[in-house]
Amino acid sequence: MIETFKKDVEEGLSKTSKTLPSKYFYDSIGDQIFIKIMNMPAYYLTRAEHDIFKNQTEKIIQKLKLTPNIFFEIIELGAGDGTKTKLLLKELIRLEYNFKYAPIDISENALKNLKSNLNKEMASLEVSTKQGDYFEVLDNLKQQKAPKVVLFLGSNIGNMSDETAKIFLTKLSNALNKNDKVLLGVDMIKSEHVVLPAYNDKEGLTKSFNMNLLDRINKELEGDFNTHHFEHLATYTQDEGIARSYLVSKKNQEVSINTLDQKFSFIEGEKIHTETSRKYNDAILEHLLEETYLKITDKLMDSNEYFADYILTKI
């Protein structure tokens, strides 16, 4: 894991337009900050999807066309703390469905906490965790012959560029068997006054989340980033439908990363792109699915129509 981190940091900071992958936000500190972000007033995404899972749980099960006496697997990519998913799992257990839950996350800390909590809250639930990157995990899905429901919630797909999302969905499609399902949670395109505060809150939590990436490089790769010399920037326009987060250098400076045996120069105002958060509508998602065998078979929305959980079926 540390070698991949080193490689990604070196590649990203060596580009003309510098980048750092958003997946490295999530360590033990980043996980804690993100839980706080999910609970802050401006961060509507979690509340909106939670609204769907809380108030339409039976409808989700119905739309997924699950059969109680036929064993199936629920595989969740980027499970996090599983708050929303627990609502679905509890209802499936109550209705005596026969299934196993397999949460997958890049954060070992998140998986450890999730499994511990699930063991306490749902002792009868079979849980099989796996740490890893989404793309790595997909390679093993095809071998599992039981019917599958893949959960990819929280608009995590929005962190990918459209090009990467198309590759991901194609790979996911190829890894599934006929009639397997995907429950894909996506944030819908909406106005700036709703979206932008979710990525640049007054409390400064999103700033701390972004800056933690530099702290992580300092701790794990022996860097000497001074976070006081960078600022957090978030941008979004409704016409484009893409929110972006950056770390911006406040001055001309040089940063050393000892494990890479390299120094990286920054000029005042230079940006490091750390996160993309694409917003969607039906047309955008249909375009991303064009080269796959996944078909939109249903769609559930929250009460404000901010967020949608699409059901995709492998044909």
C-alpha positions as CSV (number, residue, x, y, z in Angstrom):
1,M,0.0,0.0,0.0
2,I,2.8,2.4,0.9
3,E,4.6,1.8,-2.4
4,T,1.4,2.6,-4.3
5,F,1.0,5.8,-2.2
6,K,4.5,6.8,-3.0
7,K,4.1,6.2,-6.7
8,D,0.8,8.1,-6.9
9,V,2.2,11.1,-5.0
10,E,5.3,11.2,-7.2
11,E,3.4,11.0,-10.4
12,G,0.8,13.6,-9.3
13,L,3.2,16.2,-8.1
14,S,5.4,15.8,-11.1
15,K,2.7,16.8,-13.5
16,T,2.5,20.3,-15.0
17,S,-1.0,20.6,-13.4
18,K,-0.4,18.9,-10.1
19,T,-2.8,16.4,-8.7
20,L,-3.2,14.1,-5.6
21,P,-5.7,11.2,-5.6
22,S,-8.7,11.8,-3.4
23,K,-8.7,8.2,-2.2
24,Y,-5.8,9.1,0.1
25,F,-8.0,11.4,2.1
26,Y,-9.1,8.3,4.1
27,D,-6.8,7.3,7.0
28,S,-7.8,7.1,10.6
29,I,-7.9,10.9,10.9
30,G,-9.5,11.5,7.5
31,D,-12.2,9.0,8.4
32,Q,-13.1,10.9,11.5
33,I,-13.2,14.2,9.7
34,F,-15.4,12.8,6.9
35,I,-17.9,11.5,9.5
36,K,-18.1,15.1,10.8
37,I,-18.5,16.4,7.3
38,M,-21.4,14.0,6.6
39,N,-23.2,15.4,9.7
40,M,-22.7,19.1,9.0
41,P,-25.7,21.1,7.8
42,A,-24.2,22.1,4.4
43,Y,-23.4,18.5,3.4
44,Y,-26.8,17.5,1.9
45,L,-25.5,14.3,0.1
46,T,-25.5,11.9,3.0
47,R,-28.9,13.1,4.4
48,A,-30.5,12.9,0.9
49,E,-29.4,9.3,0.3
50,H,-30.2,8.4,3.9
51,D,-33.7,9.7,3.2
52,I,-34.0,7.2,0.4
53,F,-32.7,4.2,2.5
54,K,-34.8,5.2,5.5
55,N,-38.1,5.9,3.8
56,Q,-38.0,3.6,0.8
57,T,-36.2,0.5,2.2
58,E,-39.0,-2.0,1.1
59,K,-39.2,-0.3,-2.3
60,I,-35.4,-0.8,-2.7
61,I,-35.8,-4.5,-2.0
62,Q,-38.8,-4.8,-4.3
63,K,-37.0,-2.9,-7.2
64,L,-33.9,-5.1,-6.8
65,K,-36.2,-8.2,-7.4
66,L,-34.6,-10.2,-4.5
67,T,-36.0,-13.6,-3.6
68,P,-36.0,-14.5,0.1
69,N,-35.1,-18.2,-0.3
70,I,-32.3,-17.7,-2.9
71,F,-28.9,-16.9,-1.5
72,F,-27.2,-13.7,-2.8
73,E,-24.3,-11.5,-2.0
74,I,-24.4,-7.8,-1.3
75,I,-21.0,-6.3,-2.2
76,E,-20.4,-2.7,-1.2
77,L,-17.6,-0.7,-2.9
78,G,-16.4,2.0,-0.6
79,A,-18.5,0.9,2.4
80,G,-17.2,3.6,4.9
81,D,-19.2,3.5,8.2
82,G,-22.2,1.7,6.5
83,T,-24.8,4.0,8.1
84,K,-27.2,3.9,5.2
85,T,-26.5,0.3,4.3
86,K,-27.4,-0.9,7.8
87,L,-31.0,0.2,7.2
88,L,-31.2,-2.1,4.2
89,L,-29.3,-5.0,5.9
90,K,-31.6,-4.8,9.0
91,E,-34.7,-5.0,6.8
92,L,-33.4,-7.9,4.8
93,I,-32.6,-9.8,8.0
94,R,-36.1,-8.9,9.4
95,L,-37.7,-10.3,6.3
96,E,-35.4,-13.4,6.5
97,Y,-33.6,-13.1,3.3
98,N,-30.6,-15.4,2.7
99,F,-27.5,-13.3,2.0
100,K,-23.9,-12.4,2.8
101,Y,-22.6,-8.9,3.1
102,A,-19.1,-8.1,1.7
103,P,-18.0,-4.5,2.4
104,I,-14.9,-3.3,0.5
105,D,-13.0,-0.1,1.3
106,I,-9.5,1.3,0.9
107,S,-9.5,2.2,4.6
108,E,-8.5,-0.7,6.8
109,N,-9.6,1.4,9.8
110,A,-13.1,1.9,8.3
111,L,-13.5,-1.8,7.6
112,K,-12.4,-2.8,11.1
113,N,-14.9,-0.4,12.8
114,L,-17.7,-1.4,10.4
115,K,-17.3,-5.1,11.1
116,S,-17.1,-4.6,14.8
117,N,-20.3,-2.5,14.7
118,L,-22.1,-5.0,12.5
119,N,-21.2,-7.9,14.8
120,K,-22.8,-6.0,17.7
121,E,-25.9,-4.8,15.9
122,M,-26.6,-7.8,13.6
123,A,-25.0,-10.8,15.2
124,S,-26.6,-13.2,12.6
125,L,-25.2,-11.4,9.6
126,E,-22.4,-13.0,7.7
127,V,-19.8,-10.3,7.0
128,S,-16.7,-10.7,4.8
129,T,-14.5,-7.6,4.5
130,K,-11.9,-6.8,1.9
131,Q,-9.4,-4.0,1.8
132,G,-8.5,-2.7,-1.6
133,D,-9.1,-0.4,-4.6
134,Y,-12.3,-0.8,-6.5
135,F,-10.6,-1.7,-9.8
136,E,-8.5,-4.5,-8.1
137,V,-11.6,-6.0,-6.4
138,L,-13.6,-6.2,-9.6
139,D,-11.3,-8.7,-11.0
140,N,-12.5,-11.3,-8.5
141,L,-16.2,-10.8,-8.8
142,K,-16.8,-12.9,-11.9
143,Q,-15.7,-16.0,-10.1
144,Q,-18.5,-15.7,-7.6
145,K,-21.5,-17.5,-9.1
146,A,-24.1,-16.5,-6.6
147,P,-26.5,-13.7,-7.6
148,K,-24.9,-10.3,-6.7
149,V,-26.1,-6.9,-5.7
150,V,-23.2,-4.3,-5.9
151,L,-23.7,-1.2,-3.8
152,F,-21.8,1.9,-4.9
153,L,-23.3,4.7,-2.9
154,G,-22.6,8.2,-1.8
155,S,-22.0,9.4,-5.3
156,N,-18.5,7.9,-5.0
157,I,-18.5,7.5,-8.8
158,G,-18.6,11.3,-9.0
159,N,-14.9,11.3,-7.7
160,M,-13.9,9.8,-11.1
161,S,-13.6,11.7,-14.4
162,D,-16.2,10.7,-16.9
163,E,-13.6,8.8,-18.9
164,T,-12.5,6.9,-15.8
165,A,-16.2,6.3,-14.8
166,K,-16.9,4.8,-18.2
167,I,-13.9,2.4,-17.8
168,F,-15.0,1.5,-14.3
169,L,-18.6,0.8,-15.3
170,T,-17.5,-1.3,-18.2
171,K,-15.2,-3.3,-16.0
172,L,-18.0,-3.6,-13.4
173,S,-20.4,-4.8,-16.1
174,N,-17.9,-7.4,-17.3
175,A,-17.4,-8.7,-13.8
176,L,-21.1,-9.3,-13.2
177,N,-23.3,-12.2,-14.4
178,K,-26.6,-11.8,-16.2
179,N,-29.4,-10.3,-13.9
180,D,-26.9,-9.2,-11.3
181,K,-27.8,-5.7,-10.0
182,V,-26.0,-2.5,-9.2
183,L,-27.4,0.1,-6.8
184,L,-25.6,3.3,-7.9
185,G,-26.0,6.4,-5.7
186,V,-25.4,9.7,-7.6
187,D,-25.7,13.4,-6.7
188,M,-27.9,15.2,-9.2
189,I,-27.0,18.5,-10.9
190,K,-28.4,21.4,-9.0
191,S,-27.7,25.1,-8.2
192,E,-24.4,26.5,-6.9
193,H,-26.0,27.8,-3.6
194,V,-26.8,24.2,-2.7
195,V,-23.7,22.4,-3.9
196,L,-20.8,24.7,-3.1
197,P,-21.2,24.9,0.7
198,A,-20.9,21.1,0.8
199,Y,-17.3,21.4,-0.3
200,N,-16.4,24.7,1.3
201,D,-18.2,24.9,4.7
202,K,-18.0,27.8,7.1
203,E,-16.8,25.4,9.9
204,G,-13.7,24.6,7.9
205,L,-14.1,20.8,8.0
206,T,-13.7,20.3,4.2
207,K,-10.5,22.4,4.5
208,S,-9.2,20.1,7.3
209,F,-10.1,17.1,5.2
210,N,-8.2,18.4,2.2
211,M,-5.2,19.5,4.3
212,N,-5.0,16.1,6.0
213,L,-3.8,14.7,2.7
214,L,-0.6,16.8,3.1
215,D,-0.3,15.8,6.8
216,R,-0.5,12.2,5.7
217,I,2.3,12.7,3.1
218,N,4.3,14.3,5.9
219,K,3.8,11.3,8.3
220,E,3.9,8.4,5.9
221,L,6.4,9.6,3.2
222,E,8.5,12.0,5.4
223,G,7.4,15.1,3.7
224,D,7.8,18.7,5.0
225,F,4.6,20.3,3.7
226,N,3.6,23.3,5.8
227,T,-0.2,23.4,5.7
228,H,-0.2,27.1,6.7
229,H,1.4,27.8,3.3
230,F,-1.6,26.3,1.4
231,E,-5.3,27.2,1.3
232,H,-8.4,25.2,0.4
233,L,-10.4,26.1,-2.8
234,A,-13.6,24.6,-4.0
235,T,-15.3,25.5,-7.4
236,Y,-18.6,24.6,-9.0
237,T,-20.9,25.8,-11.7
238,Q,-24.4,24.3,-12.5
239,D,-23.7,24.5,-16.2
240,E,-20.7,22.2,-16.0
241,G,-22.1,20.1,-13.1
242,I,-18.6,19.3,-11.6
243,A,-17.4,20.4,-8.2
244,R,-13.6,20.5,-7.8
245,S,-11.4,20.8,-4.7
246,Y,-7.8,22.2,-4.7
247,L,-5.0,23.0,-2.4
248,V,-3.5,26.3,-3.5
249,S,0.1,27.5,-2.7
250,K,0.1,30.8,-0.9
251,K,3.7,31.6,-1.8
252,N,6.7,30.4,-3.9
253,Q,8.0,27.4,-2.0
254,E,9.8,24.1,-2.2
255,V,8.7,20.9,-0.5
256,S,10.8,17.8,0.2
257,I,9.5,14.3,0.4
258,N,12.4,12.1,1.8
259,T,11.1,8.7,0.9
260,L,11.0,9.8,-2.7
261,D,14.3,11.6,-2.4
262,Q,12.7,14.5,-4.3
263,K,11.8,18.2,-4.0
264,F,8.8,19.7,-5.6
265,S,8.5,23.5,-6.4
266,F,5.3,25.5,-6.2
267,I,4.7,29.0,-7.3
268,E,2.3,31.4,-5.6
269,G,-1.3,30.5,-6.7
270,E,-0.4,27.1,-8.1
271,K,-3.1,24.5,-7.5
272,I,-3.0,20.8,-6.6
273,H,-6.2,19.2,-7.8
274,T,-7.3,16.8,-5.0
275,E,-10.9,15.9,-5.7
276,T,-13.6,15.9,-8.5
277,S,-17.3,15.5,-7.6
278,R,-19.3,15.1,-10.8
279,K,-23.1,15.7,-10.6
280,Y,-25.5,13.7,-12.8
281,N,-28.7,13.5,-14.7
282,D,-30.3,10.7,-16.7
283,A,-28.6,11.7,-19.9
284,I,-25.1,11.8,-18.4
285,L,-25.5,8.4,-16.8
286,E,-26.9,6.9,-20.0
287,H,-23.9,8.1,-21.8
288,L,-21.5,6.5,-19.3
289,L,-23.3,3.2,-19.7
290,E,-23.3,3.1,-23.5
291,E,-20.4,0.6,-23.8
292,T,-21.6,-1.7,-21.0
293,Y,-24.2,-4.4,-20.5
294,L,-25.8,-2.5,-17.6
295,K,-29.2,-1.0,-18.1
296,I,-31.1,1.5,-16.0
297,T,-34.1,-0.4,-14.7
298,D,-35.3,1.9,-11.9
299,K,-34.6,5.1,-10.0
300,L,-35.4,6.2,-6.5
301,M,-35.0,9.8,-5.3
302,D,-35.0,11.6,-2.0
303,S,-37.9,14.0,-1.1
304,N,-36.0,17.1,-2.3
305,E,-34.8,15.3,-5.6
306,Y,-31.2,16.2,-4.8
307,F,-30.0,12.6,-5.0
308,A,-30.8,9.4,-6.9
309,D,-30.2,5.7,-6.3
310,Y,-30.3,4.1,-9.8
311,I,-30.8,0.4,-10.1
312,L,-28.8,-1.1,-13.0
313,T,-29.3,-4.6,-14.3
314,K,-26.8,-6.7,-16.2
315,I,-28.5,-7.8,-19.4
